[in-house]
């Protein structure tokens, strides 16, 4: 589910991202509890993260400011990101 914003920059779900690339979080598409859980990990709009590893069951490991967090596929399907150059 790729979409385009008005600047022609590609926005995608984190679950669609490629390992090794860096992203900026654009939007969290979930309820209040979901957003609070991610904010507890330091993930909110504007957060920069790097996709470190993907596992076959859609789980992934992301890096944020020197910390690593594991995310399930369901969570990754609710995080909209935009690729950034590092």
Secondary structure per residue as TSV (DSSP state, phi and psi in degrees):
chain	resnum	aa	ss	phi	psi
A	1	X	-	360.0	76.6
A	2	X	-	-87.8	144.6
A	3	X	E	-135.7	162.6
A	4	X	E	-117.4	139.3
A	5	X	-	-97.3	-179.7
A	6	X	T	-67.0	-16.2
A	7	X	T	-91.8	6.3
A	8	X	-	64.1	16.7
A	9	X	-	-85.3	137.6
A	10	X	E	-76.5	126.7
A	11	X	E	-112.5	134.2
A	12	X	E	-145.7	167.8
A	13	X	E	-76.9	145.7
A	14	X	G	-56.5	-31.8
A	15	X	G	-63.2	-19.5
A	16	X	G	-95.1	-2.5
A	17	X	-	-76.6	160.5
A	18	X	-	-98.3	142.0
A	19	X	T	-60.7	138.9
A	20	X	T	93.9	-11.0
A	21	X	-	-92.8	155.4
A	22	X	E	-107.5	148.2
A	23	X	E	-140.8	159.3
A	24	X	E	-113.3	131.8
A	25	X	E	-71.8	126.6
A	26	X	E	-97.5	-40.5
A	27	X	E	-161.2	143.9
A	28	X	E	-104.1	121.3
A	29	X	-	-104.7	80.6
A	30	X	S	-168.4	176.6
A	31	X	-	-75.2	-179.4
A	32	X	H	-60.6	-45.1
A	33	X	H	-63.2	-41.2
A	34	X	H	-61.8	-48.0
A	35	X	H	-64.1	-39.3
A	36	X	H	-65.5	-39.1
A	37	X	H	-62.4	-45.4
A	38	X	H	-67.4	-39.5
A	39	X	H	-62.6	-31.3
A	40	X	H	-64.8	-24.2
A	41	X	T	-93.1	-1.4
A	42	X	T	87.6	16.2
A	43	X	-	-104.6	113.4
A	44	X	-	-151.1	178.0
A	45	X	T	-56.1	129.4
A	46	X	T	96.4	-13.0
A	47	X	-	-65.3	136.7
A	48	X	E	-98.3	133.1
A	49	X	E	-141.9	161.9
A	50	X	E	-124.9	134.2
A	51	X	E	-82.1	111.6
A	52	X	E	-90.7	-36.6
A	53	X	E	-159.7	144.5
A	54	X	E	-119.9	140.5
A	55	X	-	-110.8	153.2
A	56	X	T	-56.4	-25.9
A	57	X	T	-88.6	20.3
A	58	X	S	78.6	0.0
A	59	X	-	-72.8	157.3
A	60	X	E	-149.5	161.8
A	61	X	E	-117.1	125.5
A	62	X	E	-119.3	150.4
A	63	X	E	-109.2	132.7
A	64	X	E	-136.4	114.5
A	65	X	T	49.3	45.3
A	66	X	T	84.6	-6.6
A	67	X	E	-103.2	155.2
A	68	X	E	-117.8	139.6
A	69	X	E	-133.7	139.3
A	70	X	E	-93.4	134.4
A	71	X	E	-125.8	139.5
A	72	X	-	-79.4	164.1
A	73	X	H	-60.8	-36.0
A	74	X	H	-62.9	-40.6
A	75	X	H	-68.0	-43.0
A	76	X	H	-63.3	-27.1
A	77	X	T	-77.0	-3.4
A	78	X	T	-116.2	8.2
A	79	X	E	-113.7	112.1
A	80	X	E	-87.5	129.6
A	81	X	E	-131.6	162.8
A	82	X	E	-128.9	132.7
A	83	X	E	-65.7	139.3
A	84	X	E	-127.7	155.7
A	85	X	-	-86.6	140.4
A	86	X	-	-110.3	360.0
